[in-house]
Amino acid sequence: MKRIMIAAWLGLMCGVGLRAQTYEELIGRSYDYLDRGDLPAAEQALKAALHLEPANRNNFALLSNLGTIQRRMGLRDEALTSYTAALGLQPDNKLILTNRAELFVERGETELALADYEALLRADPADIDARFRRGMLYVELKEFMSADADFERILQIDPDSKPGRLGFALLDKARGNYADSEAVLNYLIGRDPNDLQLYEERAELYFLMKKNARAMSDLRRVFAGEKEPSAYLYILRGKVRLAQYEKEAAAADFKKALDLGADKSEVEGLLKMTY
């Protein structure tokens, strides 16, 4: 039944002119396109391979790759369809479950993301990455006791765990325990001075603490190291610049964030503060 459903789905989604090639050749072609950065062509090559051999036992991997390509293209609905089809063939595949959970987070479907992380943890209670990610979702939901339990469990598994310590730093930040959060972040940065995420988290903390010069120092480090800074980073830097009365520079950051896909209503509200 699963194979029939996959075949029907592929018949609807595939309409490409690559049928003359073999299954393996189409997969190889998809890799070539990826190396060139041509995501739409890579997507079409994988669809053609799936259509050519809808019952191939390796299709779970192709569907997973297809979902990731579609996700990179911003095609979140299509990516969800691909990941779910892949899980229909391999329900307990850790990589695919993780990717779908991350996609649910991007789509704002927190409860569905939690369900996938819980499935991962049922299969492997010692999965530190899944436990950390679930803990961070609990932080966002302000379910602090649940987050605390996940981060504590990580440190029980590995007392020296960086994710466990980072989780507690971010939990303290969310709770308003800024001094405790700063102490942990300082420790982690001292241990791993090249981790840009730590500087980003500390910059946000310094902004909340109104230590804007320190926040800007950390952000300079992040922007110097990031090849493609996120919309969030531009918003954060814009907020710091606004707090330093650099309204023109702040406005430029907010506009850049908008170009990168930031929420329009949020950015418009910030831009009004620069007039």
TIBA-876032 format. One record per atom (N, C-alpha, C): residue in three letters; x, y, z. Coordinates in steps of 0.1 Angstrom, whole numbers, plus 5000, padded with zeros to 4 digits. Each point is the difference from the previous one (the first is absolute). Layout:
BEGIN
ALAXYZ...
% end
This chain:
BEGIN
MET500849885000MET499250125000MET500950135000LYS501150005008LYS500850115001LYS500650034986ARG500449894993ARG500750024987ARG498950064990ILE498849955001ILE499050064991ILE499750145002MET500050045013MET499850145003MET501250094995ILE501249955002ILE501250074995ILE499950024985ALA499749894993ALA499950004986ALA499050104995ALA498850015007ALA499050094996ALA500450145002TRP500750035011TRP500550135003TRP501050054990LEU500949904996LEU501150044990LEU499350034987GLY499049924996GLY499450034987GLY499450144999LEU499550055012LEU499550135000LEU501150114999MET501149975007MET501050115001MET501050004989CYS500149904993CYS501249994990CYS499550024986GLY500650104994GLY499750034986GLY501250064993VAL501149925000VAL501350064995VAL500449924988GLY500950064993GLY500549944987GLY501349935002LEU500249925011LEU501249935003LEU499949854999ARG498949954994ARG499649865002ARG501049914992ALA500750054991ALA500949914992ALA501249955007GLN500350065012GLN501149965008GLN499649895010THR501049935005THR499849895010THR499850075014TYR499549925009TYR499850045014TYR501350055006GLU501149934998GLU501350045006GLU500550124993GLU499850014987GLU500550124993GLU499250135004LEU498849985003LEU499250125004LEU500450045014ILE500349915009ILE500550035013ILE501450074999GLY500949954991GLY501250074998GLY499950144994ARG499050014991ARG499750134995ARG499650105011SER499249955009SER499550095011SER501250055008TYR501049915003TYR501150055007TYR500850104992ASP500149984987ASP500750104992ASP499350145000TYR498749995000TYR499350135001TYR500250075013LEU500049915011LEU500250065013LEU501450065001ASP501049944995ASP501350055000ASP500150144993ARG499150024990ARG500050134993ARG499050105006GLY499349955010GLY499150095007GLY498750024993ASP499749914991ASP498750004992ASP499049915007LEU499350065010LEU499149925008LEU498849964992PRO499450084992PRO498849964992PRO500349884991ALA501250004994ALA500449894991ALA500249875008ALA500650025012ALA500349885009ALA498649945004GLU499150095003GLU498749955004GLU499349924989GLN500150054988GLN499349934989GLN500749874997ALA501349995001ALA500749884998ALA499649895010LEU499950045012LEU499549905011LEU498649964997LYS499150094996LYS498749964997LYS499949904989ALA500950034990ALA500049914988ALA500549865004ALA501049995009ALA500549875005ALA498949935008LEU499350075008LEU498949945008LEU498949954991HIS499650084990HIS499049964991HIS500449884991LEU501349994997LEU500549894992LEU499949865008GLU500450015013GLU499949875008GLU499350035013PRO498750015000PRO499350045012PRO500049905011ALA500449874997ALA500149905010ALA501449975005ASN501050084995ASN501449975004ASN500250025015ARG500749905006ARG500150005015ARG500850125005ASN500850074991ASN500850115004ASN499250144999ASN498749994997ASN499350134998ASN499850085012PHE500149935012PHE499950085012PHE501150115001ALA501249964995ALA501150105000ALA499850114990LEU499549964988LEU499750104990LEU498950105004LEU499049955007LEU498950085005LEU500650105011SER500949945008SER500650095010SER500850114994ASN500849964990ASN500850114994ASN499150104992LEU499049954994LEU499050094993LEU499450105010GLY499649955012GLY499550085010GLY500950115004THR501349975002THR501050095004THR500250114989ILE500149954988ILE500150104988ILE498850105000GLN498849945001GLN498850095000GLN500050095012ARG500549965011ARG500150085012ARG500950124997ARG501249974994ARG500950104997ARG499550104990MET499049964992MET499450084990MET498850085006GLY499749985012GLY498950075007GLY498749934997LEU500049884994LEU498749934997LEU499649915011ARG499650065011ARG499849935012ARG498949895000ASP498950034993ASP498949914998ASP500549874993GLU500750034989GLU500549894992GLU501149925008ALA500850075007ALA501049935009ALA499349915010LEU499050055006LEU499249925010LEU499549874993THR499450024988THR499549884993THR501149904998SER501250044996SER501149914997SER500549935012TYR500250085011TYR500549945012TYR499049895005THR498750045000THR499049915005THR499949874991ALA500250024987ALA500049884991ALA501249915004ALA501150075002ALA501249925004ALA499849925013LEU499450065010LEU499749945012LEU499049894999GLY499150014989GLY499149894997GLY500849874997LEU501250024994LEU500849884997LEU500949965011GLN500550105008GLN500949975011GLN499550085012PRO499049965008PRO499450085010PRO501050045011ASP501049925003ASP500950025011ASP501350074996ASN500150044988ASN501350064995ASN500350135008LYS501150005007LYS500450115008LYS500250134993LEU500749994989LEU500350124992LEU498850074994ILE499149914995ILE498850064994ILE499050065011LEU499949935011LEU499250055011LEU500650135005THR501350015001THR500650135004THR499750114990ASN500249974987ASN499750104990ASN498650055000ARG499149905002ARG498650045000ARG499650095012ALA500649965012ALA499850085012ALA500550144998GLU501250024994GLU500550134997GLU499150084991LEU499549934990LEU499050064991LEU498850055007PHE499449915009PHE498950045007PHE500350135008VAL501250015006VAL500450125008VAL499950124990GLU500649994988GLU500050114991GLU498650044996ARG499149904999ARG498650034997ARG499250055011GLY500650015012GLY499350045012GLY499049905006GLU500249874996GLU499249895005GLU500749935011THR500050075012THR500849955011THR499649875005GLU498749985001GLU499549875006GLU500449884991LEU500050024987LEU500449894991LEU501549985001ALA500750115002ALA501549985002ALA500349925012LEU499250045011LEU500249935013LEU499749854998ALA499049974992ALA499649864998ALA501249924994ASP500650064990ASP501149944993ASP501249985010TYR500350105008TYR501149995009TYR499749895011GLU498849995004GLU499649905009GLU500249864994ALA499649994987ALA500349874993ALA501549965000LEU500850104998LEU501449985000LEU500549965013LEU499550065011LEU500449975013LEU499549875005ARG498849964995ARG499549865004ARG501049904994ALA500550024988ALA500949914993ALA501350005007ASP500550125004ASP501350015006ASP500050115011PRO499749965013PRO499950105010PRO501350085003ALA501149954995ALA501350075001ALA500450094989ASP499050024991ASP500250094988ASP500150155005ILE501250055002ILE500250135006ILE499550114991ASP500249984987ASP499650114991ASP498450015000ALA499349894999ALA498650015001ALA499550055013ARG500649975011ARG499650055013ARG500350155002PHE501150044994PHE500350145000PHE499050084992ARG499749954988ARG499050084992ARG498750005006ARG499649895006ARG498750005007ARG500050095012GLY501150005007GLY500150105011GLY499950144996MET500650044988MET499950134995MET498650044996LEU499249904995LEU498650034997LEU499250025013TYR500449935010TYR499350025013TYR500350145005VAL501350054998VAL500350145004VAL499150104993GLU499949984987GLU499250094992GLU498550005004LEU499549885005LEU498749995004LEU499850045015LYS501150045006LYS500150045014LYS499649895009GLU500249884996GLU499949885008GLU501349975007PHE500450085009PHE501450015005PHE500349875008MET499149945007MET500349885008MET500349884991SER499349994988SER500249904991SER501450024993ALA500350134997ALA501350034994ALA501149965010ASP499850045012ASP501049975011ASP500349855001ALA498949924999ALA500249865001ALA500849944988ASP499750064988ASP500849954988ASP501550035002PHE500350135004PHE501450045000PHE500749925012GLU499349985011GLU500549925011GLU500449864996ARG499049944992ARG500349874995ARG501249994991ILE500250104991ILE501250014992ILE501249995008LEU500150085011LEU501250005008LEU500249875008GLN498949935003GLN500149875006GLN500649904990ILE499750024987ILE500549914990ILE501550034998ASP500350134999ASP501450054998ASP500250135008PRO500649985012PRO500250125009PRO500750124993ASP500849974990ASP500850114993ASP499350054988SER498749964998SER499350034987SER499950154998LYS500450054988LYS499850144996LYS498650034998PRO499249914993PRO498650034998PRO499250015014GLY500449925009GLY499350005013GLY500350145007ARG501250045000ARG500450135007ARG499450124992LEU500049994987LEU499450114992LEU498550005002GLY499449895001GLY498650005003GLY499650075013PHE500849975010PHE499850075013PHE500250154999ALA501050044992ALA500350144998ALA498850074993LEU499549944990LEU498850064993LEU498849995009LEU499849905008LEU498949995009LEU500150125010ASP501250025006ASP500250115009ASP499750134994LYS500450024987LYS499750124993LYS498550024999ALA499349904996ALA498550014999ALA499350035013ARG500649955011ARG499450025013ARG500450145006GLY500950074993GLY500450125005GLY501250005010ASN500649885001ASN501249985009ASN501250034992TYR500250134997TYR501050044990TYR501449985005ALA500350025012ALA501349985006ALA500549864998ASP499149905004ASP500349864999ASP500249964985SER499150054991SER500249984986SER501350054995GLU500450125004GLU501350054995GLU501149925005ALA500049955012ALA501149925006ALA500249884992VAL498949934996VAL500149884992VAL500550024986LEU499550114994LEU500450034986LEU501550045000ASN500450085010ASN501450035001ASN500949885001TYR499549905008TYR500849875002TYR500149934986LEU498849994994LEU500049934987LEU500950064989ILE499950135000ILE500950084990ILE501449985003GLY500450005013GLY501449975004GLY500449864996ARG499149915000ARG500349864996ARG500049984985ASP499250084993ASP499949994985ASP499950144994PRO501150074999PRO499950144995PRO499650024986ASN499949904992ASN499750014986ASN498549974997ASP499249975010ASP498649964998ASP499250134999LEU499650044987LEU499350134998LEU498650005007GLN499449885001GLN498750005006GLN500050055015LEU501149975007LEU500250055013LEU500150155001TYR500750064991TYR500150155000TYR498650064996GLU499349934991GLU498750054997GLU499050005012GLU500149895007GLU499149995012GLU500450105011ARG501350025001ARG500550095010ARG499750154996ALA500050024987ALA499750144995ALA498550035004GLU499249904998GLU498650025003GLU499850035015LEU500749925008LEU500050025014LEU500550135005TYR501150054994TYR500550135003TYR499050114996PHE499349984989PHE499050104996PHE498950005011LEU499649895005LEU498949995010LEU500550075013MET501349995002MET500650055013MET500450154998LYS499750054988LYS500350144996LYS501550035000LYS500849904997LYS501450014999LYS500350004985ASN499650114993ASN500050014986ASN501350004993ALA501050065007ALA501450004994ALA500549854999ARG499849935011ARG500449865000ARG499249924989ALA498750034999ALA499249934990ALA500550024986MET500450134997MET500550034987MET501449934998SER500849995010SER501349944998SER499849854996ASP499049935007ASP499749864996ASP499549994986LEU499150104997LEU499449994986LEU501050034989ARG501050085003ARG501050024990ARG500849874997ARG500249935011ARG500649874999ARG499249904991VAL498750005003VAL499149914993VAL499950044985PHE499850134997PHE499950044986PHE501349984992ALA501150015007ALA501349974993ALA500249864997GLY499349915007GLY500249864998GLY498949934992GLU498850064999GLU498949944993GLU500050044985LYS500049904992LYS499950034985LYS498750064996GLU498949955006GLU498750054997GLU499250025013PRO500250125006PRO499350035013PRO498549994998SER499349955010SER498649984999SER499250135002ALA498750004997ALA499250125002ALA499950035015TYR500049905009TYR500050035014TYR501250085004LEU501249964995LEU501250075004LEU499950154996TYR499550034988TYR499850144996TYR499050075009ILE499049935004ILE499050065009ILE500750035014LEU500749915005LEU500750025013LEU501050114999ARG500850014989ARG501050114999ARG499250134999GLY498950004992GLY499250124999GLY499550055013LYS499649915008LYS499550045014LYS501150065008VAL501149945000VAL501250055007VAL500350144995ARG500150014987ARG500350134994ARG499050115004LEU498749965000LEU498950095004LEU500250045014ALA500449915009ALA500350035014ALA501150095002GLN500950004990GLN501250095000GLN499850134992TYR498750024996TYR499650124993TYR500550014986GLU500449894994GLU500550004986GLU498849964991LYS499150094999LYS498749974993LYS500249964985GLU500850074993GLU500249974986GLU500649864998ALA501049975008ALA500649864999ALA499049905004ALA499250035010ALA499049905005ALA498949984989ALA499650104993ALA499049994989ALA500649914989ALA501250024997ALA500649924989ALA500049855004ASP500349975013ASP500049865004ASP498649955000PHE499050075004PHE498649955000PHE499549984985LYS500450084991LYS499649984986LYS500749884994LYS501349985004LYS500649884996LYS499449875005ALA499550015013ALA499349885005ALA498749984993LEU499350104996LEU498849994992LEU500349934986ASP501150044994ASP500449934987ASP500349855002LEU500449975012LEU500449865003LEU498849925005GLY498850065000GLY498849925004GLY499550025014ALA500550105007ALA499450035013ALA498650045000ASP499349985011ASP498650035001ASP499850154997LYS499150034990LYS499850144996LYS499550095010SER499049955008SER499450085010SER501050045011GLU500849905004GLU501050025010GLU501050114995VAL500549984988VAL501050104995VAL499450144998GLU498850014995GLU499450134999GLU499850075013GLY499749925011GLY500050065013GLY501350065004LEU501149924997LEU501350055004LEU500550124991LEU499650004988LEU500450114991LEU499450135005LYS498749995005LYS499450125005LYS500850075011MET500749925007MET500850055011MET501350074995THR500349994988THR501250064994THR499750144994TYR498750044999TYR499750124993TYR500350125009
% end
